[in-house]
Amino acid sequence: MNDAMKLNKVSHKHKFITTLSAVILCILSLSTILIQQSFNDPLLTLTLNIIISYLSIYAAYHIYRSWHEPIAQLQAFVHAKQHGQSNVSLEFQDASNPLAQLSRQIEQAFQHNARSAHTTFSHIPTVLDSLFQHWPQPVALFDKNNRLTFFNHPMHQHLSVPLLRDMTLAECGFNITNIHCQHLEFKKDWQLNCYQLGESEHTLIIANFIGAQLQDAKRASQADIIRVLSHELNNSLTPMASMADTLLSFEALPEQQTKQALSRIKSRSESLLSFINAYGSLSRLPTPAPRHFDMHKLIMANANEQGVIIRYGGEKSCYADPLLFEQLIINLLKNAREASNEQTLVMLQSQCSGKSHVIEFIDNGPGFANLENALNPLYTTKANGHGLGLALCNDIVQLHGGKITLYNVEAGACIKITIPLSRDN
């Protein structure tokens, strides 16, 4: 709308200047013809035309100023009023000038709006005083000019700068960018919330102490990390201890079995150490580094360790982080083994569908007792369970941009994993 008004203004100004120029050209043309016919002297005609041109341009300039300047002043006056400058006034020498009458009407309209706004919002500091004066949280209110109009006792106590009404945001030490509020004395263990109070353009700042919440969240996070790492350590160390017990049961260690067991223990140890280091350094699951790897080989090796029979069908290669995916496989096989009362059998189907790689695990157990909560951390129906296995699997799949879905089928529990294929595919 402003652009349209500017274009209209430029167009009107251009028309006015064009009209004045056309009038001057007509005067010069007529004067040239009359002088030439009367005196028939080229030099005299040129001299008189120069004089007439100067007088015409001078007159046109004053006509333009008398038309343009009052309008420009009126536009500047309205612009200043729109931006809240109440001390600006506009006076015309001729009080009967239509523009002077228009300026008085505009002044009256702005004064009426200012009185209405003051009536509507002048009660805000009073209301806040009754609401927030005895709040334990520090509270401060600034008007539309970013000047302090209200603060409660906790705010006064917390700041080292003595607070006085009409101080600016900067003088109080606050810095607001967009909706984010900052203050050097509200850094650690504090959260500053900034609110705009409707059309009043008042800014309300409330400081909340979140130190206790941060400590609780920190303790809960540390406990979760310990539980997750303990869970993964048990999953990996149990097969290693079992292989060591098998070797110790021989009076003379068989060379081939010893090499296989030690090789597998070494591989599992390195994998577990890499996982723990990455997890511990970030206090969360590491960012996946996907690549193509032999998923069939990885699954069969872990299934042999846990004594699980795998019937594998479909695509053998997978595009994912092999370190994270091995942890996922270990947990799924362990859950299947613990759920089965007989020889554990897992039907695994791997296939590419569209832009996704779909992997289905179906075990021969009783199925999920509670599908809705099975993926929730710390939820378990097992007597000695921790409720971390499937939750960790879900986190790993989500980190790969995929999803995990749980079903109960006639054979047992079905876990469907869908992850995106690599761009190469």
Beta strands, then each sheet from edge to edge (+ up, - down):
strand 1: 139-142
strand 2: 148-151
strand 3: 174-177
strand 4: 180-183
strand 5: 190-197
strand 6: 202-209
strand 7: 291-294
strand 8: 309-314
strand 9: 317-320
strand 10: 345-353
strand 11: 356-363
strand 12: 403-408
strand 13: 413-420
sheet 1: 2+ 1- 6+ 5-
sheet 2: 3+ 4-
sheet 3: 7+ 9-
sheet 4: 8+ 10+ 11- 13+ 12-
end
